[in-house]
Amino acid sequence: MPGHILFSLVLVIAGAGQFVYLRMQTGLDMNSVRILIGFAALLAIAGVAAFIVGVARRNATEMAVTTRRVVIKTGLAARKTIEMLLNKVESIEVSETTGGRMLGYGTIVIIGTGGTSEPFDRMAHPLQFRSQVQQQIEKLK
């Protein structure tokens, strides 16, 4: 989602900048003005669309830690789901880029018994999620 926010902001600001540029210019023919206004509107609409896609993707992700299992569901149209019993979780790896650390997202890899690993990219608050899983595992013992 953070990439969508940044991308949408850049597009909306570029569209607004184009409108401001047109307001400051004099002597442009009407055909050029229409084309530039259309381009500015297209940039703004694309920015709003990018933001909506990011919000939809974020809302299509569910993570839950219960007293017995870990459940992660991602995707809107195509769905990826993992459900793993807590006593089958060997470890949870968290990878965060510099941007991810600043914006609060990262990749979670759940490693179960037998070496099966399930990666989930761009998850919000990955350290908090790992902490919740570890707390529930401790309660099992």
Backbone torsions as a table, in degrees:
resi	resn	phi	psi	omega
1	MET	NA	-39.3	-177.7
2	PRO	-58.8	-34.0	177.0
3	GLY	-64.7	-37.3	178.1
4	HIS	-66.5	-38.8	179.5
5	ILE	-64.3	-48.2	-179.9
6	LEU	-62.1	-46.5	-179.5
7	PHE	-62.0	-43.5	-179.6
8	SER	-66.5	-38.3	177.0
9	LEU	-62.7	-42.5	179.0
10	VAL	-61.3	-44.2	-179.4
11	LEU	-66.3	-44.0	-179.7
12	VAL	-65.7	-41.4	178.7
13	ILE	-65.8	-39.3	177.6
14	ALA	-63.9	-41.4	177.6
15	GLY	-64.3	-44.2	178.5
16	ALA	-64.8	-38.8	177.6
17	GLY	-62.9	-37.4	177.0
18	GLN	-64.3	-42.0	176.7
19	PHE	-61.4	-44.3	179.5
20	VAL	-63.0	-42.2	178.4
21	TYR	-58.7	-43.7	179.9
22	LEU	-64.5	-37.1	180.0
23	ARG	-66.0	-31.6	-177.0
24	MET	-83.9	-19.9	-177.6
25	GLN	-84.0	142.8	173.5
26	THR	-126.7	152.9	176.0
27	GLY	86.9	8.1	176.0
28	LEU	-82.9	142.9	178.0
29	ASP	-74.3	156.5	-173.8
30	MET	-62.0	-32.7	178.4
31	ASN	-63.5	-44.7	178.4
32	SER	-64.5	-40.1	179.8
33	VAL	-63.0	-44.2	179.5
34	ARG	-61.8	-43.0	179.8
35	ILE	-64.0	-44.7	-178.9
36	LEU	-68.7	-35.9	176.1
37	ILE	-66.4	-41.0	176.9
38	GLY	-61.8	-41.1	178.5
39	PHE	-65.6	-43.1	179.1
40	ALA	-63.3	-42.4	178.4
41	ALA	-64.7	-39.4	178.6
42	LEU	-62.3	-42.0	177.2
43	LEU	-61.7	-45.6	-179.2
44	ALA	-64.4	-42.8	179.5
45	ILE	-65.0	-40.5	177.6
46	ALA	-63.8	-37.1	177.1
47	GLY	-64.1	-43.9	177.9
48	VAL	-64.8	-41.6	179.0
49	ALA	-62.8	-41.2	178.4
50	ALA	-62.7	-38.5	178.4
51	PHE	-65.9	-43.1	-179.6
52	ILE	-64.0	-40.1	177.7
53	VAL	-62.4	-42.6	178.7
54	GLY	-63.3	-42.8	178.5
55	VAL	-65.0	-42.1	179.0
56	ALA	-63.1	-42.0	179.3
57	ARG	-64.4	-40.6	179.5
58	ARG	-65.7	-42.4	-179.3
59	ASN	-72.8	-14.6	179.4
60	ALA	-89.1	6.7	179.9
61	THR	-110.0	128.0	178.2
62	GLU	-125.8	132.8	176.1
63	MET	-130.0	134.4	179.6
64	ALA	-144.5	141.9	173.5
65	VAL	-123.6	115.2	178.4
66	THR	-103.8	-175.9	179.1
67	THR	-72.9	-11.1	-177.6
68	ARG	-122.7	-25.1	-174.2
69	ARG	-150.1	166.9	174.3
70	VAL	-111.3	130.0	-179.7
71	VAL	-128.4	127.9	175.6
72	ILE	-132.8	127.8	177.1
73	LYS	-126.3	130.3	177.8
74	THR	-131.2	152.9	175.0
75	GLY	106.1	153.0	-179.9
76	LEU	-104.7	-65.1	178.6
77	ALA	-85.4	-54.1	173.8
78	ALA	-90.6	131.5	-171.8
79	ARG	-117.2	135.5	173.1
80	LYS	-119.7	127.2	-176.9
81	THR	-130.8	136.8	170.6
82	ILE	-128.1	135.8	175.7
83	GLU	-134.0	116.1	-175.7
84	MET	-129.9	134.3	176.3
85	LEU	-64.9	142.3	-177.8
86	LEU	-59.6	-37.0	-179.0
87	ASN	-73.2	-6.8	176.4
88	LYS	-98.8	-3.5	179.7
89	VAL	-83.7	119.4	176.9
90	GLU	-87.8	-45.5	179.5
91	SER	-159.2	163.2	175.6
92	ILE	-128.7	117.2	177.8
93	GLU	-93.5	140.7	176.7
94	VAL	-124.6	125.9	175.2
95	SER	-119.0	128.8	179.0
96	GLU	-130.4	131.8	171.8
97	THR	-78.3	172.8	177.6
98	THR	-61.0	-46.2	177.3
99	GLY	-62.9	-38.0	178.9
100	GLY	-64.3	-38.8	177.9
101	ARG	-65.2	-40.6	-179.3
102	MET	-69.2	-35.9	-175.7
103	LEU	-98.7	-2.0	173.8
104	GLY	80.4	40.2	175.9
105	TYR	-142.6	161.6	-179.7
106	GLY	-171.3	-173.2	178.7
107	THR	-105.0	131.6	176.9
108	ILE	-108.8	131.9	174.5
109	VAL	-122.3	114.7	177.9
110	ILE	-94.1	122.5	-179.4
111	ILE	-108.8	119.3	-179.4
112	GLY	-97.7	175.2	177.5
113	THR	-61.2	142.6	-177.5
114	GLY	89.8	1.2	175.8
115	GLY	83.4	7.4	178.6
116	THR	-70.5	132.4	-180.0
117	SER	-123.1	141.2	-179.7
118	GLU	-126.6	105.0	179.2
119	PRO	-87.2	144.6	174.6
120	PHE	-132.8	113.8	-175.6
121	ASP	-85.7	151.5	173.5
122	ARG	51.3	50.5	177.8
123	MET	-93.1	139.6	179.3
124	ALA	-73.5	140.1	175.2
125	HIS	51.3	59.2	-175.6
126	PRO	-67.2	-33.6	180.0
127	LEU	-68.7	-37.0	177.7
128	GLN	-65.9	-40.6	177.7
129	PHE	-62.0	-47.0	179.4
130	ARG	-60.4	-40.5	178.9
131	SER	-62.5	-41.6	178.7
132	GLN	-63.3	-41.5	178.4
133	VAL	-63.8	-45.2	-178.7
134	GLN	-63.3	-38.3	177.5
135	GLN	-62.9	-42.0	179.6
136	GLN	-69.1	-34.7	177.7
137	ILE	-66.1	-40.6	178.2
138	GLU	-62.9	-35.9	179.0
139	LYS	-68.2	-26.2	178.3
140	LEU	-67.5	-34.0	-176.2
141	LYS	-79.2	NA	NA
